[in-house]
């Protein structure tokens, strides 16, 4: 037993060692928690706490990529407007854009806006002009309807594919 030394710690030494180990453990836990909370914060989308602030220099494509892309799709009305050298602000005027973007959270989806026929009539004339323009194209003129003057957006979608006949065909089986 000469080669085996047993060192006994005094009560004070054991207490100091326990306090030191506990302190190291607590510091490690706090550092780990701090590191993990930074990772969680970094992973959290920035837009959770930010609101989008619209101004005239805003790039529509940043949030409305599908609508901007629709301007190159020949099957959509948006491409006809683009071919006529129209841009977003030709149809969506500044006051409407400011109103539509007021208090909008930066996260999609942004609610669709429904514009009255007055917006379309800026370029396409009056409702009577549209009736005259579409006269004789089909057996029933969809613009000379028993519903009277309805808003254009009910039948016409500029940035998405939808047949303008869907409204009429919900009751009438054929428009030709």
N, C-alpha and C positions, 0 to 999 in steps of 0.2 A: 504494500500500500504506500510505499515511499514515493512511487512515481505518480501517484494520483493526488492531485491537489484539489481540494474542494474549497472554492472561495464563496463564502457566504456574504451576501449583501446585507447591510444594515437596513433597518426600516426606512430611514431617510433616503437611502440610495434607491431602494425599490420604488418609493413614492416619486422621486425625481424622474426615474426611468419611465414610470407609468405615465406621468404628466407629459414628458417629452414625446413619448410614442403617441399619446392621445392628441397632442398638439400637431404632430406631423400628420396624423390621420385626418384631423379636421381641416388642416390647410390643404391637404391633397383633395379632400372631398370638395372644398370650396373652389379650388382651382379647376377641378373637373367640371363642377357645375357651371362655373363662369365660362369655361371653354364651350361646353355644350349649349349654353344659352346664346352665345355668340353665333354658333352654327345654326341654331333654330332661327335667330333673327336674320342671319344672312340668307337662309332658305326662304323666309317669308317674303312673298311678293311685295315689292315696293308700293304697288298700287293699292294695297289694302288700306293705307292711311292717307292717300293723296287723292285729290279731286283734280280732274282735268280742267284747265283754264283755257278756253278757246280764244283765239285772236285771229286777225286776218292773215297772219303769216303761218298759221297752222297748216301742216301738210295733211290733207284729207286721207291719203293713203296710209298714214301711220296707224289709223284706227279703222278705216273703211277700205281695206285692201280689196275685198270682194266687189264692192261697189265701183271702185276705180278700175278693177279688172273687167267689170261688166261693160265698160266703155269700149272694149276691144272685141266683144262678142257680137258678131253680126246678127245673131238671132234675138238680141235684146234692143229695146228702144234707146238705151244709153249709148250704144254705138252709133246710132243715127244722129243723136245729139252731138256726139264727139266729132263725127264726120262733118257736121255743120260748123265746126270750130267752136263749139260751146264747151265751157269748163264748168266745174262744180258751182261756182258762184253765179253763173248765168241763170241757173234755176233756183239755187238756194241762196236767197239774199241775206245780207249781213244781219239784219234784225231777226230773221227766222233762225239763223245759225246761232246767234247769241242766246236766243230763247231756248232752242233745242239743247244746247250744251250747258245751260245753267244748272249748277249743282250735279252735273253728271259725274258719277264715279268713274275713275279711269279704267275700270274693268268692263269688258264686254259682258252681255250685249247692251248696246245702247238702244232704247226703245225706238221703233220705227216711227217716223213722222208722217202724218197724213196732211197733204197740202190741198187746198181748195183749187177748183178749176181756174180761179183768178191767176194763179201762177202759170198755168199752161197757156192761158189766153194772152199773156204778154207777147208770146210769139205766134200763137196759132189762131189769133183772131177771137171772135166771139163764139158763143155756143151756136148761134144761127149760122155763122161761117162754117163751123165744123159740120153741121147738118147738111149744108149745101155741098161741101167738099165730099162727103161720104154718100151722097144721094146716088141711087142706082147701082151701087157696088154689090149689094145683096138684096134679096127679096124684101127684107125688112131693114130699114136704116136704124142701126143700133143707137144712133145719136138723136133720132127723132122718136123717142120712146114714150110709152104711156106713163112712165115714171117722171117725165119732164126732164129738167136739167139736173143731172146727178153729177157728183164730183168725179173728175177724171180718174182718180186713184182707185175707184171701185172696180173699174175694168182694166185700166192700164197700169202695169208695173214697169218701171223704167229699168231697175237694176236686177230684177229677177224674172225668171221665165214663168209666165202665166198667160194663158190665152185670154184676150179681152172678151171672148165670147162666154166665158164661164158664168158671168153674172146672168146673162140672158138665158143660157142653156140650163140654168138651174130650174127653170120653169118650161121653157120652150125647147122642144127636141131638135129643132133644126132652124138655122138662121138663113139658109140658102134657098 
